[in-house]
Amino acid sequence: MIAVDRGTVTSHRRGFLGGLCSCAMLGLAGCVTQGNEPPLTSGYKPAASTDEGGLWHVMNRVETDIKRSRHLIRDPAWDAYLRGIMTRLSADFSSDMRIYLMRTPYFNASMAPNGMMQVWTGLLLRVDNEAELAAVLGHEMGHYMQRHSLAKLRDARARADVATFLSVGLGAVGSLAGIAMMAGHFAFSREQEREADEIGLNLMTRAGYTPIAASEVWQQLLEEQKVDPNPKNDSIMFATHPSNDERMTTLRARAEETGVKGEAYAERYRARIRDIRFMLLEDELRLRQYERSLVLLQRLQKETPGDGELVYFEAETYRLRDKDGDRTLAETTYERALLAPDAPPQAWRSLGLVQRRDGRHEAAQQSFKKYLDLRPDAEDRAIIASYMEKSA
Ligand SMILES: [Zn+2]
């Protein structure tokens, strides 16, 4: 929910600064400070000679790189699904925007001024239903429609920030540190965020989604934030957005005012995410922010109790966290996962690893064998087989 793409802003520094749009973009020609720009109409394209045209030009080049990014998930089913939501939110504007699904395990979405939206997979993992996702997409569309990036660019007070953003940003080549730094330099104002929230809420309500979902997204993030001992793990969005408590409360009150109940489309969302959820949960655990992951996993299990995959990942979290008592907790949780008909075979492997570490070699042997029987083509077959030989 940040102004400009921060995901893969790339190495156009020289080209950009030496190019036609640098003066206009940096405001060196002495742009007048402006608070708000008139909203866009659908189908709008700025003239190339304007500062806005320059901004679009840079972002079009960034978009070319995004299309080639190794983080981009190229999946026609996801593209159609996301586009479908966007079209329900605004049929008029949806053809002016493109959504890119980026495999990055943090909660974030962003909108560039040229209509390029990014959705990160950490967000997909953290929304419970389609309405929550629609709330985020609607918010981002609000930034686009209101031309918030342009307003920021023309705001003299922000000029130094924008200049820093551009110099840092265009050299950052998609590193997460670079992304976070840029986010801090090119954040929208609180008023812009409130405006985008309002637009998002209106769009989703009109489209038949339940408006309460917008505040629920923030509530979930706050719950994760509360348990995290390391504030550095805060979502990039926390660094750039207005107080989340305030935002959650406002959105809740506004949703109640609408008097609209609407649909959440939870089942449809779960069916959509099912084929990539295992991969996304693996990405999540690689962040080693176990307290947050546990909040997330326990919340997801409330929605679908007894889901073998979620119980397995909860057990994985204990095993990897490895605090006092975690090994026992992991073992009982793997056993619980294995009661579910959809338990991933990996639960046997990990159970075997815990048993092996405890010196229970016979039990470990049996668990490993079950794993390899269920996944004869497992990518880690050789290593698991070698564990079996050693403990035989
Ligand atoms: Zn935002």
Residues whose N, C-alpha, C, O or C-beta is under 5 A from the ligand:
A	BS01	ZN	M1 I2 E193 A196
